[in-house]
Amino acid sequence: MKSNESRIKDLRFTFHLFRRSLLSMVGLILILILLIVALIAPFLASEHPSYVEVPTEQGTTRVEERWTIYFDRALQPPSLQHPFGTDDYGRDIFSMVVYGSQTSLRICILVIGVSTLAGIILGGLAGYFGGVLDEILMRITDVFLAIPYLILALAVAAALGRSIDHIMEAMIITWWPSYARLFRGQVLAIKEQQFVEAARSVGANNSRILFRHILPNSIAPLLVEITLDLGAVLLVAAGLSFIGLGASPGTAEWGLMISMGRTHMFHAWWYVTFPGLAILFVVLGFNLLGDGLRDVTDPKLRR
């Protein structure tokens, strides 16, 4: 029979699992809400943006988002007509927060997607083939890792100019090295395993071994890293927009909305509160989901 101490340990472990599972479900629900809001934004919002072509310094054009201005209803508090109130240009904050979910989701998916793909390719080549190729790729990776990613993103965004596309390019440049390092470590740990040797012995080529045998067995730590980094990408993008290096004026982007509303925060609290809450809940959702995935995939944490 189990002793009282053993029963207490079992109860504590069961409670820990329940708590972690509950928090992970909360995170998943928050992310699903973001996805649903982004998908049905045209149906949820009462006002909608237009899109115009703006010339750039390079002689090309880019499409920017514009919202209709209504000065006669500027800084109105939350009401039935405007649930989140209006900003200093009379634009409906609820509609802008809803469309901002599309902007945030686009930034997160593109930055993490491209960074992960680049990290898998470069890290996989370095770890699998080793030698001179590994040295060259890892020294390049070390150069980027040696510079704080936020400082590098600030420098790149400042050099490229103010645009959502430019902040995505800046963050991709700063984010891929961590994925290259992570996947290289996974490849080094797996490529000498027996099932990889068996595949090599039956004539499987290098690309098949990398993407059919090594990548599926490395997906768990990649998923955890991706989920946690999605929240970090959202915060960095919002921070760049807040200091004037991100989204251009008139764009529905949560960091830019907070930046524009900070001068009115004491007499128009709703201006910064609702986009700030949107950032809070989305980042919290990604972090809770990432912690849950880490618990599931890491046997040490399960023990």
KEMI-229139 format. One record per residue (C-alpha): chain; x negated, y negated, z negated; residue in one letter; residue number from 1. Coordinates in steps of 0.5 Angstrom, whole numbers, plus 500, padded with zeros to 3 digits. Example, Ala and Ser with C-alpha at 12.3 -4.5 7.8 and 13.67 -1.06 7.14 Angstrom:
A,475,509,484,A,1
A,473,502,486,S,2
***
This chain:
A,500,500,500,M,1
A,498,493,501,K,2
A,496,489,496,S,3
A,499,482,494,N,4
A,493,478,497,E,5
A,493,482,503,S,6
A,501,480,504,R,7
A,499,473,503,I,8
A,494,473,508,K,9
A,499,476,513,D,10
A,504,471,511,L,11
A,499,466,512,R,12
A,497,469,519,F,13
A,504,469,521,T,14
A,506,462,519,F,15
A,500,460,523,H,16
A,502,463,529,L,17
A,509,461,529,F,18
A,507,454,528,R,19
A,502,454,533,R,20
A,507,457,538,S,21
A,512,452,536,L,22
A,507,446,537,L,23
A,506,449,544,S,24
A,513,449,546,M,25
A,514,442,544,V,26
A,508,440,548,G,27
A,511,444,554,L,28
A,518,441,553,I,29
A,515,434,554,L,30
A,511,436,560,I,31
A,517,439,563,L,32
A,521,432,561,I,33
A,515,428,565,L,34
A,516,433,571,L,35
A,523,432,571,I,36
A,523,425,571,V,37
A,518,424,576,A,38
A,522,429,581,L,39
A,529,425,580,I,40
A,526,418,579,A,41
A,530,415,585,P,42
A,537,418,581,F,43
A,535,416,574,L,44
A,533,409,576,A,45
A,538,403,577,S,46
A,532,399,581,E,47
A,527,401,586,H,48
A,521,399,589,P,49
A,519,397,596,S,50
A,513,398,599,Y,51
A,508,393,603,V,52
A,502,394,607,E,53
A,497,389,604,V,54
A,490,388,608,P,55
A,484,390,605,T,56
A,477,386,605,E,57
A,474,392,609,Q,58
A,479,390,615,G,59
A,484,396,613,T,60
A,491,396,610,T,61
A,493,400,604,R,62
A,501,401,602,V,63
A,502,397,595,E,64
A,509,398,591,E,65
A,513,391,590,R,66
A,519,390,585,W,67
A,524,385,586,T,68
A,523,379,581,I,69
A,529,376,577,Y,70
A,527,370,573,F,71
A,534,369,571,D,72
A,534,375,566,R,73
A,527,375,564,A,74
A,525,378,557,L,75
A,532,380,556,Q,76
A,532,385,550,P,77
A,535,393,551,P,78
A,542,393,553,S,79
A,547,398,556,L,80
A,545,395,563,Q,81
A,538,395,561,H,82
A,536,400,556,P,83
A,529,398,555,F,84
A,530,391,557,G,85
A,527,387,562,T,86
A,520,384,563,D,87
A,518,377,564,D,88
A,519,377,571,Y,89
A,526,380,570,G,90
A,525,387,572,R,91
A,528,393,569,D,92
A,523,396,564,I,93
A,527,403,564,F,94
A,526,403,572,S,95
A,519,402,572,M,96
A,517,407,566,V,97
A,521,412,570,V,98
A,517,411,577,Y,99
A,511,410,573,G,100
A,512,417,571,S,101
A,511,419,578,Q,102
A,504,414,579,T,103
A,501,418,572,S,104
A,503,425,575,L,105
A,500,423,582,R,106
A,493,421,578,I,107
A,493,427,574,C,108
A,494,432,579,I,109
A,490,429,584,L,110
A,484,427,579,V,111
A,484,434,576,I,112
A,485,438,582,G,113
A,480,435,586,V,114
A,475,435,580,S,115
A,477,443,579,T,116
A,476,445,586,L,117
A,469,441,586,A,118
A,467,444,580,G,119
A,469,451,582,I,120
A,465,451,589,I,121
A,459,447,586,L,122
A,459,451,579,G,123
A,460,458,583,G,124
A,454,457,588,L,125
A,449,455,582,A,126
A,451,460,578,G,127
A,452,466,583,Y,128
A,446,465,587,F,129
A,441,461,582,G,130
A,434,460,584,G,131
A,433,453,587,V,132
A,440,452,589,L,133
A,442,452,581,D,134
A,436,447,579,E,135
A,438,442,585,I,136
A,446,442,583,L,137
A,445,443,576,M,138
A,440,437,576,R,139
A,445,433,580,I,140
A,450,435,575,T,141
A,446,433,569,D,142
A,445,426,572,V,143
A,453,425,572,F,144
A,453,428,565,L,145
A,448,423,562,A,146
A,452,417,563,I,147
A,458,416,559,P,148
A,464,418,564,Y,149
A,468,412,562,L,150
A,462,407,563,I,151
A,461,410,570,L,152
A,468,410,571,A,153
A,468,403,570,L,154
A,462,401,574,A,155
A,465,405,580,V,156
A,472,402,579,A,157
A,469,395,579,A,158
A,465,396,585,A,159
A,471,399,589,L,160
A,476,394,587,G,161
A,483,394,584,R,162
A,487,400,587,S,163
A,490,406,584,I,164
A,486,410,590,D,165
A,480,407,587,H,166
A,481,409,580,I,167
A,482,416,582,M,168
A,476,416,586,E,169
A,472,413,580,A,170
A,475,418,575,M,171
A,474,424,580,I,172
A,466,422,581,I,173
A,466,422,573,T,174
A,470,429,572,W,175
A,467,434,576,W,176
A,461,435,573,P,177
A,464,438,567,S,178
A,468,443,571,Y,179
A,462,445,575,A,180
A,458,446,568,R,181
A,464,450,565,L,182
A,465,455,571,F,183
A,457,456,572,R,184
A,457,459,565,G,185
A,463,463,567,Q,186
A,460,466,573,V,187
A,453,467,569,L,188
A,457,471,564,A,189
A,461,475,569,I,190
A,457,476,575,K,191
A,453,482,572,E,192
A,459,486,569,Q,193
A,460,493,572,Q,194
A,466,491,576,F,195
A,462,486,580,V,196
A,457,491,581,E,197
A,462,496,583,A,198
A,465,491,588,A,199
A,458,489,591,R,200
A,456,496,591,S,201
A,462,498,596,V,202
A,460,492,601,G,203
A,464,486,598,A,204
A,461,480,601,N,205
A,459,474,596,N,206
A,465,470,597,S,207
A,470,475,596,R,208
A,466,477,589,I,209
A,466,470,587,L,210
A,474,468,589,F,211
A,477,475,588,R,212
A,473,478,582,H,213
A,469,472,578,I,214
A,474,467,579,L,215
A,481,470,576,P,216
A,477,473,570,N,217
A,474,465,569,S,218
A,481,462,569,I,219
A,483,462,562,A,220
A,478,457,560,P,221
A,479,453,566,L,222
A,486,452,564,L,223
A,485,450,557,V,224
A,480,445,560,E,225
A,485,443,565,I,226
A,491,442,560,T,227
A,487,438,555,L,228
A,483,434,561,D,229
A,490,432,564,L,230
A,492,427,558,G,231
A,485,424,558,A,232
A,485,422,565,V,233
A,492,419,564,L,234
A,489,415,558,L,235
A,483,413,562,V,236
A,487,411,568,A,237
A,492,407,563,A,238
A,486,404,560,G,239
A,483,402,567,L,240
A,489,399,569,S,241
A,490,395,562,F,242
A,483,391,563,I,243
A,485,390,570,G,244
A,481,395,574,L,245
A,487,400,576,G,246
A,493,399,579,A,247
A,495,392,583,S,248
A,500,387,580,P,249
A,507,389,581,G,250
A,506,397,581,T,251
A,510,401,576,A,252
A,504,404,572,E,253
A,504,404,564,W,254
A,497,402,563,G,255
A,499,395,567,L,256
A,505,394,564,M,257
A,502,394,557,I,258
A,497,389,559,S,259
A,502,385,562,M,260
A,506,385,556,G,261
A,501,384,551,R,262
A,502,377,551,T,263
A,509,378,549,H,264
A,509,383,544,M,265
A,511,379,538,F,266
A,517,376,541,H,267
A,519,381,546,A,268
A,517,388,543,W,269
A,520,392,548,W,270
A,516,390,553,Y,271
A,510,394,551,V,272
A,513,399,546,T,273
A,517,403,552,F,274
A,511,404,556,P,275
A,506,406,550,G,276
A,511,411,548,L,277
A,511,414,555,A,278
A,504,415,554,I,279
A,504,417,547,L,280
A,509,423,549,F,281
A,506,425,555,V,282
A,498,425,552,V,283
A,501,429,546,L,284
A,505,434,550,G,285
A,498,436,554,F,286
A,494,436,548,N,287
A,499,441,544,L,288
A,500,445,550,L,289
A,492,445,551,G,290
A,491,447,544,D,291
A,496,453,545,G,292
A,493,456,551,L,293
A,486,455,547,R,294
A,489,460,541,D,295
A,492,465,546,V,296
A,486,465,550,T,297
A,480,465,545,D,298
A,480,472,541,P,299
A,476,468,536,K,300
A,481,463,534,L,301
A,486,469,534,R,302
A,482,473,529,R,303
***
